[in-house]
């Protein structure tokens, strides 16, 4: 069954989207669904919370617009989060009653870490979405985890600008724009990527694992090797893809061949060939 699941193409893969509404903003639902479309179709969409709570009142339109089923969960005792238990129970029921290929958990709560591990142990991918405050154990347990502030808003806000204000608005936009180098920093720490020891270790390990005798690794292979080590998404570091992520650290040489294929090499490797022998 596991081989059959992984053999299916993205449009055919079935995903259960389970949202902890207490920990995820309703503003990001469109972006989450857009991102999930790369991996399959979210056939099951459920959001958990106490819908009588005033804090969730802005969710109503999103539930209707995106066909998300609200799951009501009352708080039986003060200080206890019954929503988490309801989500876990549903996830386990879906695991054994539905033919799913993957799960998506939208939450910033590390209490879901054991659930993620159990779902993966049963051969399912688990895609996670949460805020920057999400604890590392939950992030690392997921097949792929993406911080919500790294998602492009699928529903960008629309603002009107008076004609006489348009030149000023453009000037303000240009002044506030950042160069790729300025954006290339770990948003969690503010440090440059070359100072992110964990990231650099993973990227160097990926290049070493996939490099050929000439010391150069195909960029696609190096990126895949990095993702197998940890749930890295370049957008979490202010860049759009792995070539940009490798380049942003300043620790790798990157060369694009006439064929269009890119290769990457560790600058520390003085024994590598001047260029890829391919």
One Martini backbone bead per residue (centre of mass of N, CA, C, O) as a GRO file, in nm:
protein
  278
    1UNK     BB    1   0.057   0.063  -0.021
    2UNK     BB    2   0.291   0.262   0.004
    3UNK     BB    3   0.386   0.243  -0.294
    4UNK     BB    4   0.119   0.341  -0.415
    5UNK     BB    5   0.114   0.619  -0.285
    6UNK     BB    6   0.397   0.722  -0.405
    7UNK     BB    7   0.314   0.671  -0.717
    8UNK     BB    8   0.140   0.897  -0.710
    9UNK     BB    9   0.039   1.174  -0.827
   10UNK     BB   10  -0.034   1.473  -0.707
   11UNK     BB   11  -0.341   1.496  -0.797
   12UNK     BB   12  -0.401   1.194  -0.658
   13UNK     BB   13  -0.335   1.285  -0.385
   14UNK     BB   14  -0.440   1.236  -0.049
   15UNK     BB   15  -0.543   1.493   0.187
   16UNK     BB   16  -0.539   1.581   0.533
   17UNK     BB   17  -0.676   1.873   0.676
   18UNK     BB   18  -0.562   1.991   1.001
   19UNK     BB   19  -0.692   2.250   1.214
   20UNK     BB   20  -0.567   2.470   1.460
   21UNK     BB   21  -0.748   2.747   1.527
   22UNK     BB   22  -0.590   2.851   1.787
   23UNK     BB   23  -0.291   2.855   1.600
   24UNK     BB   24  -0.434   2.977   1.333
   25UNK     BB   25  -0.471   3.187   1.081
   26UNK     BB   26  -0.721   3.268   0.856
   27UNK     BB   27  -0.533   3.424   0.642
   28UNK     BB   28  -0.368   3.133   0.551
   29UNK     BB   29  -0.550   2.927   0.399
   30UNK     BB   30  -0.501   2.983   0.099
   31UNK     BB   31  -0.192   2.931   0.111
   32UNK     BB   32  -0.204   2.640   0.211
   33UNK     BB   33  -0.366   2.522  -0.028
   34UNK     BB   34  -0.165   2.604  -0.245
   35UNK     BB   35   0.071   2.436  -0.136
   36UNK     BB   36  -0.075   2.153  -0.134
   37UNK     BB   37  -0.112   2.131  -0.450
   38UNK     BB   38   0.182   2.012  -0.492
   39UNK     BB   39   0.100   1.722  -0.335
   40UNK     BB   40  -0.224   1.756  -0.370
   41UNK     BB   41  -0.549   1.679  -0.230
   42UNK     BB   42  -0.777   1.830  -0.004
   43UNK     BB   43  -1.038   1.634   0.078
   44UNK     BB   44  -0.983   1.691   0.383
   45UNK     BB   45  -1.146   1.954   0.590
   46UNK     BB   46  -1.043   2.065   0.919
   47UNK     BB   47  -1.162   2.259   1.205
   48UNK     BB   48  -1.055   2.334   1.540
   49UNK     BB   49  -1.295   2.444   1.796
   50UNK     BB   50  -1.455   2.704   1.975
   51UNK     BB   51  -1.714   2.862   1.802
   52UNK     BB   52  -1.812   3.046   2.054
   53UNK     BB   53  -1.561   3.195   2.030
   54UNK     BB   54  -1.462   3.517   1.960
   55UNK     BB   55  -1.173   3.448   1.835
   56UNK     BB   56  -1.333   3.282   1.578
   57UNK     BB   57  -1.522   3.475   1.403
   58UNK     BB   58  -1.329   3.511   1.134
   59UNK     BB   59  -1.372   3.210   1.016
   60UNK     BB   60  -1.642   3.177   0.871
   61UNK     BB   61  -1.577   3.254   0.572
   62UNK     BB   62  -1.348   3.046   0.531
   63UNK     BB   63  -1.514   2.790   0.565
   64UNK     BB   64  -1.695   2.844   0.318
   65UNK     BB   65  -1.488   2.913   0.085
   66UNK     BB   66  -1.306   2.622   0.161
   67UNK     BB   67  -1.458   2.374   0.267
   68UNK     BB   68  -1.457   2.376   0.590
   69UNK     BB   69  -1.489   2.174   0.866
   70UNK     BB   70  -1.634   2.227   1.164
   71UNK     BB   71  -1.507   2.140   1.492
   72UNK     BB   72  -1.657   2.097   1.785
   73UNK     BB   73  -1.491   2.212   2.102
   74UNK     BB   74  -1.519   2.197   2.420
   75UNK     BB   75  -1.432   2.328   2.733
   76UNK     BB   76  -1.427   2.133   3.019
   77UNK     BB   77  -1.162   2.287   3.126
   78UNK     BB   78  -0.959   2.495   3.263
   79UNK     BB   79  -0.651   2.500   3.075
   80UNK     BB   80  -0.766   2.299   2.861
   81UNK     BB   81  -0.701   2.138   2.539
   82UNK     BB   82  -0.943   1.976   2.359
   83UNK     BB   83  -0.867   2.014   2.061
   84UNK     BB   84  -0.624   1.826   2.041
   85UNK     BB   85  -0.774   1.560   2.100
   86UNK     BB   86  -0.971   1.572   1.862
   87UNK     BB   87  -0.758   1.572   1.638
   88UNK     BB   88  -0.619   1.305   1.708
   89UNK     BB   89  -0.864   1.119   1.685
   90UNK     BB   90  -0.922   1.182   1.386
   91UNK     BB   91  -0.648   1.100   1.268
   92UNK     BB   92  -0.665   0.799   1.353
   93UNK     BB   93  -0.924   0.736   1.205
   94UNK     BB   94  -0.825   0.812   0.920
   95UNK     BB   95  -0.586   0.618   0.904
   96UNK     BB   96  -0.794   0.347   0.925
   97UNK     BB   97  -1.048   0.449   0.713
   98UNK     BB   98  -0.860   0.593   0.503
   99UNK     BB   99  -0.718   0.656   0.174
  100UNK     BB  100  -0.425   0.799   0.240
  101UNK     BB  101  -0.115   0.986   0.173
  102UNK     BB  102  -0.167   1.245   0.368
  103UNK     BB  103  -0.082   1.501   0.604
  104UNK     BB  104  -0.207   1.814   0.757
  105UNK     BB  105  -0.063   2.035   1.003
  106UNK     BB  106  -0.209   2.324   1.158
  107UNK     BB  107   0.043   2.430   1.384
  108UNK     BB  108   0.231   2.533   1.705
  109UNK     BB  109   0.210   2.248   1.852
  110UNK     BB  110   0.414   2.009   2.010
  111UNK     BB  111   0.192   1.790   2.094
  112UNK     BB  112   0.193   1.665   1.786
  113UNK     BB  113   0.450   1.493   1.752
  114UNK     BB  114   0.351   1.196   1.803
  115UNK     BB  115   0.154   1.198   1.570
  116UNK     BB  116   0.354   1.237   1.342
  117UNK     BB  117   0.519   0.980   1.398
  118UNK     BB  118   0.283   0.781   1.354
  119UNK     BB  119   0.211   0.856   1.062
  120UNK     BB  120   0.496   0.794   0.945
  121UNK     BB  121   0.509   0.494   1.043
  122UNK     BB  122   0.252   0.446   0.831
  123UNK     BB  123   0.352   0.597   0.548
  124UNK     BB  124   0.311   0.912   0.595
  125UNK     BB  125   0.293   1.220   0.510
  126UNK     BB  126   0.389   1.538   0.681
  127UNK     BB  127   0.249   1.860   0.677
  128UNK     BB  128   0.366   2.170   0.807
  129UNK     BB  129   0.210   2.455   0.985
  130UNK     BB  130   0.355   2.763   1.128
  131UNK     BB  131   0.502   2.941   1.350
  132UNK     BB  132   0.803   3.053   1.478
  133UNK     BB  133   0.730   2.924   1.771
  134UNK     BB  134   0.773   2.652   1.683
  135UNK     BB  135   0.889   2.377   1.792
  136UNK     BB  136   1.140   2.173   1.684
  137UNK     BB  137   1.018   1.884   1.710
  138UNK     BB  138   0.782   1.938   1.515
  139UNK     BB  139   0.937   2.031   1.269
  140UNK     BB  140   1.127   1.768   1.241
  141UNK     BB  141   0.894   1.552   1.213
  142UNK     BB  142   0.829   1.655   0.953
  143UNK     BB  143   0.859   1.633   0.623
  144UNK     BB  144   0.729   1.930   0.603
  145UNK     BB  145   0.806   2.273   0.698
  146UNK     BB  146   0.611   2.585   0.713
  147UNK     BB  147   0.615   2.907   0.754
  148UNK     BB  148   0.363   3.134   0.734
  149UNK     BB  149   0.552   3.391   0.663
  150UNK     BB  150   0.654   3.233   0.386
  151UNK     BB  151   0.390   3.279   0.260
  152UNK     BB  152   0.211   3.355  -0.001
  153UNK     BB  153  -0.049   3.545  -0.054
  154UNK     BB  154  -0.342   3.449  -0.218
  155UNK     BB  155  -0.483   3.718  -0.072
  156UNK     BB  156  -0.420   4.011  -0.148
  157UNK     BB  157  -0.433   4.315  -0.052
  158UNK     BB  158  -0.638   4.595  -0.124
  159UNK     BB  159  -0.527   4.918  -0.238
  160UNK     BB  160  -0.584   5.256  -0.260
  161UNK     BB  161  -0.453   5.518  -0.480
  162UNK     BB  162  -0.403   5.818  -0.534
  163UNK     BB  163  -0.284   5.975  -0.805
  164UNK     BB  164  -0.097   6.186  -0.635
  165UNK     BB  165   0.034   5.929  -0.465
  166UNK     BB  166   0.180   5.724  -0.651
  167UNK     BB  167   0.479   5.822  -0.660
  168UNK     BB  168   0.519   5.798  -0.352
  169UNK     BB  169   0.457   5.498  -0.327
  170UNK     BB  170   0.687   5.402  -0.510
  171UNK     BB  171   0.916   5.525  -0.344
  172UNK     BB  172   0.857   5.369  -0.083
  173UNK     BB  173   0.890   5.088  -0.207
  174UNK     BB  174   1.184   5.120  -0.302
  175UNK     BB  175   1.305   5.196  -0.023
  176UNK     BB  176   1.188   4.915   0.116
  177UNK     BB  177   1.353   4.744  -0.046
  178UNK     BB  178   1.530   4.437  -0.098
  179UNK     BB  179   1.792   4.267  -0.135
  180UNK     BB  180   1.892   3.948  -0.156
  181UNK     BB  181   2.110   3.981   0.062
  182UNK     BB  182   1.926   4.107   0.285
  183UNK     BB  183   1.722   3.855   0.291
  184UNK     BB  184   1.962   3.654   0.363
  185UNK     BB  185   1.807   3.545   0.647
  186UNK     BB  186   1.734   3.435   0.949
  187UNK     BB  187   1.425   3.505   1.082
  188UNK     BB  188   1.475   3.394   1.377
  189UNK     BB  189   1.778   3.553   1.425
  190UNK     BB  190   1.921   3.751   1.190
  191UNK     BB  191   2.129   3.591   1.071
  192UNK     BB  192   2.343   3.488   0.872
  193UNK     BB  193   2.369   3.198   0.696
  194UNK     BB  194   2.676   3.145   0.762
  195UNK     BB  195   2.590   3.134   1.089
  196UNK     BB  196   2.419   2.876   1.035
  197UNK     BB  197   2.519   2.584   1.140
  198UNK     BB  198   2.293   2.384   1.070
  199UNK     BB  199   2.259   2.462   0.773
  200UNK     BB  200   2.553   2.428   0.675
  201UNK     BB  201   2.576   2.129   0.748
  202UNK     BB  202   2.354   2.031   0.557
  203UNK     BB  203   2.462   2.144   0.288
  204UNK     BB  204   2.741   2.009   0.298
  205UNK     BB  205   2.632   1.721   0.322
  206UNK     BB  206   2.480   1.721   0.051
  207UNK     BB  207   2.723   1.767  -0.132
  208UNK     BB  208   2.894   1.527  -0.036
  209UNK     BB  209   2.675   1.302  -0.105
  210UNK     BB  210   2.654   1.407  -0.437
  211UNK     BB  211   2.931   1.414  -0.524
  212UNK     BB  212   3.166   1.379  -0.745
  213UNK     BB  213   3.494   1.340  -0.835
  214UNK     BB  214   3.499   1.665  -0.906
  215UNK     BB  215   3.315   1.801  -0.654
  216UNK     BB  216   3.036   1.803  -0.799
  217UNK     BB  217   2.687   1.888  -0.765
  218UNK     BB  218   2.381   1.852  -0.830
  219UNK     BB  219   2.141   2.061  -0.737
  220UNK     BB  220   1.899   1.868  -0.717
  221UNK     BB  221   2.045   1.658  -0.538
  222UNK     BB  222   2.125   1.847  -0.303
  223UNK     BB  223   1.838   1.937  -0.227
  224UNK     BB  224   1.726   1.654  -0.165
  225UNK     BB  225   1.936   1.585   0.055
  226UNK     BB  226   1.855   1.813   0.249
  227UNK     BB  227   1.553   1.719   0.288
  228UNK     BB  228   1.633   1.440   0.416
  229UNK     BB  229   1.750   1.570   0.681
  230UNK     BB  230   1.544   1.820   0.659
  231UNK     BB  231   1.270   2.057   0.673
  232UNK     BB  232   1.357   2.235   0.413
  233UNK     BB  233   1.278   2.581   0.326
  234UNK     BB  234   1.393   2.851   0.160
  235UNK     BB  235   1.166   3.060   0.252
  236UNK     BB  236   1.264   3.061   0.557
  237UNK     BB  237   1.538   3.237   0.432
  238UNK     BB  238   1.445   3.449   0.190
  239UNK     BB  239   1.414   3.236  -0.044
  240UNK     BB  240   1.302   3.033  -0.326
  241UNK     BB  241   1.561   2.838  -0.352
  242UNK     BB  242   1.839   2.642  -0.351
  243UNK     BB  243   2.035   2.808  -0.518
  244UNK     BB  244   1.990   3.063  -0.339
  245UNK     BB  245   2.074   2.934  -0.071
  246UNK     BB  246   2.363   2.858  -0.139
  247UNK     BB  247   2.447   3.148  -0.228
  248UNK     BB  248   2.374   3.309   0.040
  249UNK     BB  249   2.615   3.194   0.215
  250UNK     BB  250   2.906   3.200   0.048
  251UNK     BB  251   3.016   2.868   0.051
  252UNK     BB  252   2.953   2.837  -0.265
  253UNK     BB  253   2.983   2.702  -0.581
  254UNK     BB  254   2.821   2.807  -0.890
  255UNK     BB  255   2.721   2.626  -1.196
  256UNK     BB  256   2.607   2.691  -1.526
  257UNK     BB  257   2.525   2.522  -1.794
  258UNK     BB  258   2.432   2.502  -2.121
  259UNK     BB  259   2.198   2.293  -2.044
  260UNK     BB  260   2.097   2.430  -1.746
  261UNK     BB  261   2.260   2.291  -1.541
  262UNK     BB  262   2.331   2.278  -1.197
  263UNK     BB  263   2.617   2.336  -0.980
  264UNK     BB  264   2.783   2.233  -0.665
  265UNK     BB  265   3.042   2.362  -0.436
  266UNK     BB  266   3.277   2.350  -0.197
  267UNK     BB  267   3.510   2.588  -0.115
  268UNK     BB  268   3.694   2.396   0.068
  269UNK     BB  269   3.739   2.228  -0.194
  270UNK     BB  270   4.058   2.213  -0.345
  271UNK     BB  271   4.016   1.933  -0.531
  272UNK     BB  272   3.847   2.046  -0.730
  273UNK     BB  273   3.726   2.125  -1.014
  274UNK     BB  274   3.679   2.409  -1.191
  275UNK     BB  275   3.464   2.217  -1.333
  276UNK     BB  276   3.236   2.031  -1.448
  277UNK     BB  277   3.255   1.687  -1.588
  278UNK     BB  278   2.956   1.738  -1.793
   0.00000   0.00000   0.00000
